[in-house]
Amino acid sequence: MKRVYVSIGTNIDREHNVRAAVAALRRHYGPLRISPVYETAAVGFAGDAFYNLVVGLDTEEPPEALRDRFQAIESEQGRRRGGERFASRTLDIDLLTWGDRVMEAPGMSLPRGEIRKHAFVLRPLADIAPDATHPVTGLTYGELWARFEGGGNMRPVELGFESDQPD
């Protein structure tokens, strides 16, 4: 089994879409490790604030199958593709890591570059996997977060999620 980390974000019907994403991931993959949910300002466009979190799960599915499943879950929540890159989202589920695999393929990069670029990805990842190692830098996510500059305005939001997996 591979440990996979996934980011979830939405700024449309936020609580509903986050709950739907977590429920769908639990149905498909079983127990989850769930970070706190953070409210963050939209990045790259003027829009409503997002809810963001990271989920850890274990699977044998290859990255391409995970991407397809995540896109199907997004579509079930009303996500329409083909619009502007920086725009409001009903749901965005992105594969951040797949074990320690490093790869570049059309439409997929592992580990995902946003881990080191955006606080709304790195902070929740560091919350649930502080001792896990970034496969390119060799630093732990806790170390990367400690070195991160400009953590931005991230406000924790209590939605009552419980992780199914121990720390």
N, C-alpha and C positions, 0 to 999 in steps of 0.2 A: 504494500500500500504506500502511496505517495501522500505526503502532507502537502496540501494545496492551500494557498491563501487567495481570497477573493475580495475585491472591494465592491461595495454597494453604494450607490448614490441616487438621489432623487430630489427634485425641487417642485414637483407637482403632486398634490395629494400625498405628501411626504410620509406621514405615519402609515397610511394604508399601503403604500407601495413598498416601504421597508418591511412591514409585517408580511406582506405577500411574498416578497423575495426570500425572507428567512424561512417561511413555511414551505415554500417550494424546494429550497435547498435541503431542508430537513427531510422532506418526502423522498427526494432522490438520493441523498447521501447519508442520511442517518444523523448521528450526534454531531453537533457543531460546537466550535469554540467561537464565541461572539464578543467582539469588542464593545466598548461603550459607543453610543451614537453621538455624533457631534453635529451641531448646526454650524455651517460655514457659509460665508458670502460666496456668491457666484464668481467664478474665475474666467476671465476672457470675454465677458459680456455683462451687460446690465440686466439682472434678473433676480428673481426671488432666491432667498437663501436655500442651501441644500442641507439635507440630512446625509451624513456619510458614516460608514462603519466598515469594518473588515471582519470576515468570517474565515475560520480555519476548518478544513474538512479533510477526510482521508478517502482516497479513491484509487482505483486502478485505471480509470478512464484516461486516455491520452489527452493532451492539451486541446487538440482540434475538436474532439468530441465534447469536452467541457465547454469550449467556446460556443459550439452549436447549441448545447443545452441552455447555456446562459442567454443566448439570443432568443431562444424559444420562450424562456421565462419572461424576458423583457417584452416580447411581442404579446404575450398573454396579458400583460399589464398595460397594453396600449402603446408601446413604443413604436414609432414609425421611423424608419431609416431613410437616409438620403438628404436630410436637412443640413443645416449649418452645423459645423463641428462644435462650436461654442454656443450652445443654446439650452433652453430649458429641457428637462428630461423627466418623463414619467418614471423611468427606471434605467439605470446603467449598472450592469454587473460585469466586472472586468477581472480576468485571471491575472493575478499578480505574480505568483510563483507556482511552480510544479516541482516539488522536491528541490533539488539543487541544479536542475536543468537550466542550461543557458542555450538560447536559440534565437535566431532571427529568421522569420519566414514571412511571406506576404500576409499582412493583417495580424501578425502576432509576434511579439517580442517577449522573451522570458530571460531574466525577470523583467517585469514591466518598468519602464523608465520613470513613470510617475511616482514610484516608491521614493526615489531620492529627490524628486522635484516638488512634490506637494505635501504640505503638512497634513491635509485632510486624508491622505493615504498613509503616510509614514506613522503619524501618531497612533491611530487605532491599530496598525500592524505592530508597533512597538508595545502597545498595551497588552496584546495577547501573545506575542512571541518575542519578548525582549531578548532572549538568549539565542534565538534562531539566527543563523548567519546568512547574510546576503551573499549569493553565490558568485558575484563578480568582485565586490570590494573586500570580502573576507571579514567585514565588520558585522557585529550583531545589529539587529534593528534597534535595540536599546541604545547602542553606541551611536548609530546614525541619528537617532532622535536627539540625543544629548548634544550632538554637534550641529544640529539643524538650526539655521538662522531664519528668523522671521516666521515663527510658529503661527502667526496670524490670529485672528479672532475666532477661536474655536470654542463654542459653548457646549458643554455636555447636555444632552437631552435624555431624560429618564423615560424609557419606553417599557421598562420591566422585563427585558430579555434576560434569560438565564442561559449560560453555556451548558451544554450537555456533556462536555468533556472537562475533565479536571485540569487545573493549572499545570 
